[in-house]
Amino acid sequence: MYQYDQYDQRIVAERVAQFRDQVRRRLSGELTEEEFLPLRLQNGLYMQRHAYMLRVAIPYGLLSSKQMRKLAHIAREYDRGYGHFSTRQNIQYNWMELERVPDVLAELASVEMHAIQTSGNCVRNITTDHFAGVAPDESVDPRVLAELLRQWSTFQPEFAFLPRKFKIAISASADDRAVVQMHDIGVYAYKNADGEVRLRILAGGGLGRTPILGTVIKDDLPWQHMLTYIESAIRVYNRYGRRDNKYKARIKILVKAIGADKFAQEVEEEWQHSKDGPATLTQAEFDRVAQYFTPPAYEKLADTDASYEKHLLEDKAFARWVSRSVHGHKVPGYAAVTLSTKPGLVSPPGDATDAQMETVADLADQFGFGELRVAHEQNLVLPDVKKQDLYALWQLAKKAGLATPNIGLLTDIIACPGGDFCSLANAKSIPIAQAIQDRFDDLDYVHDLGEISLNISGCINACGHHHVGNIGVLGVDKDGSEWYQVTLGGAQGNQTALGKVIGPSFSAEEMPDVVSRIIDTFVANRIEDERFIETLSRIGIAPFKERVYADKQPRERAEA
């Protein structure tokens, strides 16, 4: 993984000192809250319902065990003993005391971490596939390109005050696990027939109150021009993006307003000024960064292991966990493992305690090369585990509450912190997620249902990505009360799609029954082993809507 050089470390240390002085001036009254607000946002510090929330950057979701232990230490010493992993592959602490935040930033800097550009109208954390570098279906390792994007975008002065926040994702696998279509800029890396790395650039994706999928604006772009072309695209957005209305300020609104073809033309014209300029990538620069992502010292192993196969046959619970949590690896004898942060009522989706973080760091050292990942779905990933070690790993993960075998299933719910913490939320997310998990606590039944994604957002900002869940739940406000709007048909990956609202919203108490009726309709209409999204596509929304609203009178329903 990438390691700081003297310049990186100096920049981060200087930012810590700068913010320490800004906090001092705020506490002394020299700065008003209005004056302090843009300063704290530049350092990932938000004011939530009960306390400050600090969002820490985890570039493209990649962590060392040392860094994870530091995150555990911060949770224990500066927060309330846990952290929340987000859909942007970052971590958030919900109970920060302002006077101690500079100390937290100093702690982060000691392990090459920071909270810079995790908020504000700038280029946010670059995200990618959580299996990058080990995925057997990838044509290129996207981590090198992601790191080049990170270095280029950090403290980029021209793009420090964009019309609105800006998110970039990059994918290079046959199965798009980075969901590039729902980002402001999406990058898909591939090799052409001659084995040359090329990029497909998408623009104008985003969720929120106006969900739109990105459109291809450039194909067959040589990788050397990645920065100059993206720079040109952001420059066009910076010039024409609306600043008079924050709800219409995202690049997706601009692309939709003028059309993707016109936007691409504007970018192409802008690009002619910088196409072969200083930001053009060279092989030497690529190699400089690539040296940090060389494969670890893998052993030469057989692709099968007798003890592993024996445990699969003899231990049903282990076999079930393997079926959901163990993934293919490009090196024979190894596997990638997902550790679930979705145990149900025990803790909210995406949360991990300081003890669990310590355990994950230990597992990364004991069974891998001291490296781990944060997945878009808020789970944690050990990328390099020998198959012969999987049984021992499972037993330890199970003791730590990290081995719920529900990855990709109904109870692997994506959820934002919602109204329990976020001051922007219209409704709570966590109680709804846990009530649904409690309703579907029969793992045999959940496994029989197959792959179903259920995503929950507490407000229209869509931090829980409800638009792309097979079942999406959005918290809405109705005369001061919390209600929930349901969408069906969303999907991510190669077939990314936006869900459609099925009708009027529901109260919190109704939500477990609503999801049960949706699932009952699926089961009644399913053919053999169809996935939920396949059955829905075949029969349409009407049967689901009819079943969900069958027992509700119109006067009992509230319009979303």
Steps between C-alpha positions, in 0.01 A plus 500: 500500500608859446732650762548867576820671391645802682276739309181309581586483868593867516178612331283296737696613807466863396126456457474358854685800644288739299176345619619488860536878490159539334338292772675706766363820347150352477503392865630839611229680305737659248313312226123481475334171406423649159869582448608163637261291290697498170823439692369193680338362186839511327610257770201264483330632814120528499258617767238228547196474727688427820869564436760553233553222247847443354529325165841343441625433148586143403631541143333244274409303812854370565638471856797344673459311825695778673253758373203288609645477850531877505134531398411265786708711740321817389160333547597394850678814620316780319155363416262246654678183403390454141519641148268492201631385160327684218405428138789728395744249658576750780446485876296744710512575872174640635595633846798731454586774750620808313795576726636146446464484121849643429644221715302247297637646176852480644440134590384435143802679353729268698374208287473684166130584523293818504148642458581745220239537223252264661253790489454827317450583133814328377610165359419248772653160579582300187330159517557172322437126515567359848655194334736712288833330443376151587180468296529227237268691265697826484696596189701775672583573863299822554679592824790664315264719298296573813813612687603722210154657511526544876836674482384724216171600669629558854547874559429565131453879529290543188240254625490593869169687466292319240125567464440185705677191634661276239545122509714279277502119482716268295443137404699252294319169551249308293250550781488870589515500880578873520165604344665753267167599344378674815798734536569852377785350301528127446813339357502150357848367418549214254747358250434526128573231243866602496534470876517877552327656803210717399241693697128548457389825666144555623360829628183626664413218736372554851220418739337747742174676419559462124647155439669466161734238358819619336548504123811406304666817374833353389606150403835353408692769692869413549575480873768766464224758448288402802584809705491752215163375377337484843649840576331634187167345598512655848609832353192506276283416800672764712430758230137417422370318808225685683603682815167674559322186621685227692228250409583549133874547533625145435658413168211264422267800468737672258544189286125443492425865421734536202507134400781247524615561141529875552678449833745259336562755225574771757741268679671407174552864412634577846725195485680630194664762723648246743504171310879470498564737787681450834224278640552240226606180670830339409608141537756616756230661713280193468789277606580727795155439643469140378797393713279538808251248362726212408361157596597378848707186556236242408589136556470248222193302602263254341164653416329247725581406858402167654431634850292785361294263286453270799367784716261598221353150497482453875399843632177638353534837671850547361384400151218753519743775601736407218215512247430865583822644643787338309587627152729404215863609483737529205769301685442122541445386858386845622161664551358841591273507805221742590436559870141605560419811703129408481427268796144624549376640831847481654621814322401736216607420142851621429600543864806332652615522859855581600544134602374381161736736320788364707392147412484579129852645517619184676333281238662702220841437656441136591335386178619752243758764434377763744259656251123536496228681309172683563225396259241728342240289683658605834657161573871428553718286274813291558644474146763226536404196706633150434219252447662272755454778760134575431359272769720648774420852377127429505511378859678816617277730294192327640614568858541869410150524349638551149395176332128540435462305171273753333723674244285599203181380669194682632645578843828635360330840515671820394390784728612852583504614867168676436304709747669348804804712417474701177349847520397479133296182538122500483469164670696231682673228299655278765177386677341418164802297390510309826124437505526347151806296602309377803202399285728299272721340765457147358826458308374186323211698356717800411745272317216336310387842379833557329654834413292802594632847577312725742628856543370764743553877498376736769453788257505596134878542503507120454812418704352149533473472119135396519449577131719204394370245750278222367281622785559864590372681808504880530412688817265793435336761719121515514370780721780449748468120504739241360376306198671271254475489122574169328659446160547174310726403210822678585827320431872561495783349304498450125121529497477809719142624514293746699205368696143620450272625778219250554253746654417689821735478796476294819546556870800357680286233667379376161839456338578140611156392371554689175828321434342168598224550243751591234695183575181289511411628153846410375479148644152443356610602149858376494597241239760252625808691621418840355653796679265763640591753232437243226153416629420869537616570144287214368170573678533876556423712807120464487474166691729631774306824531168317511619271779663777705195725493238225517420554868530879502211737449571818298423722800769320700769575248709812498639637175879513497 
